[in-house]
Amino acid sequence: MNKPLVYIARKIPETAFRILESEFELRIHPGDLPPSRAELLAGVRGCSGILSLLSDRIDAEVCDAAGSQLVVVSNFAVGFNNIDLEEMKRRGIAVGNTPDVLTDATADIAVALLLAVSRRVVSARDDVLQGKWRTWEPLGWIGLDLASDSTQAVTKRKRLGIVGMGRIGAAVAQRLQGGWGMEVVYTSRRPRSSLDGGLDAQRVTLDELLTTSDFISLHVPLSAETKHMIGERELGLMKSSAVLINTARGEVIDQQALVTALKQGRIFGAGLDVCDPEPIPSEHPLLQLDNCVLLPHVGSATWQARNAMAERAARNIEAGIQRRPLPFPVQ
Ligand code: DGY
């Protein structure tokens, strides 16, 4: 009997292949770039499982192209905004993702961006590379402190605003409260009765968070509700010294409004691991601004995280095709 066919939309860590190759026939999209739409539609034909990446739109057309034997879509990501969940539900196709295992890696990148923007690490380095470092500059490359100002009579802690207090938001808050003693405020859809890791944090409205925070870090999933949730009005509420960090999805920010705010110095700076579109065109105005640090969506880019993501994605495929509940289902 033929083994069930699994389409894998890109080369991912070997861990996944080792789990899947004995039981399934694997059709792996070659090369380092995502399949084109035509390649994806052709690639999934006859598959029982699709192991997708966040750059692959999985919708009715893909399911039709795959055929009625398709039973599981397993995203190699914690986010799943690339998958039409309603359509999958309607067709009875199980959907899985890779939660938890990239929490620490992504939180580390959020903190790295926060430091890089606050202390102007990238623009200072660019100046060194461009031969603009003439002397030790008492007034050059001045950035922001992360710690409280203990020279004042009343010590004022820096305030961190976490928009979306899920796993990654909490991990960022723990790092910055533990390391720099930051006061933490957050938004979340539901009140959190307790927060992990002894975090001391207060739930506030989005407007209060934006108005009062020194550092703002976005951790909401992308949905119709969160698309452009940070636009001109929200940027206008922020302190002129605020630093905005986004490791969630680019579309959560109205990028045009952000360019304007950064150009006008409405906020101090932005650190983005995600943008809209990805990859960003090399002539994009965000790339001309020295108060913006933009990374190529590397939040989960550590071997520990990527291997664990590969394992979880493969376990979801395995369980889905064997008609067992997925170990990591999308809720
Ligand atoms: C995810 O898993 O959703 C991340 O954005 C990938 O790094």
Boltz pocket constraint, residues with backbone or C-beta under 6 A from the ligand:
constraints:
  - pocket:
      binder: B
      contacts: [[A, 54], [A, 76], [A, 77], [A, 78], [A, 79], [A, 80], [A, 98], [A, 102], [A, 247], [A, 248], [A, 297], [A, 298], [A, 299], [A, 300], [A, 301]]
      max_distance: 6.0
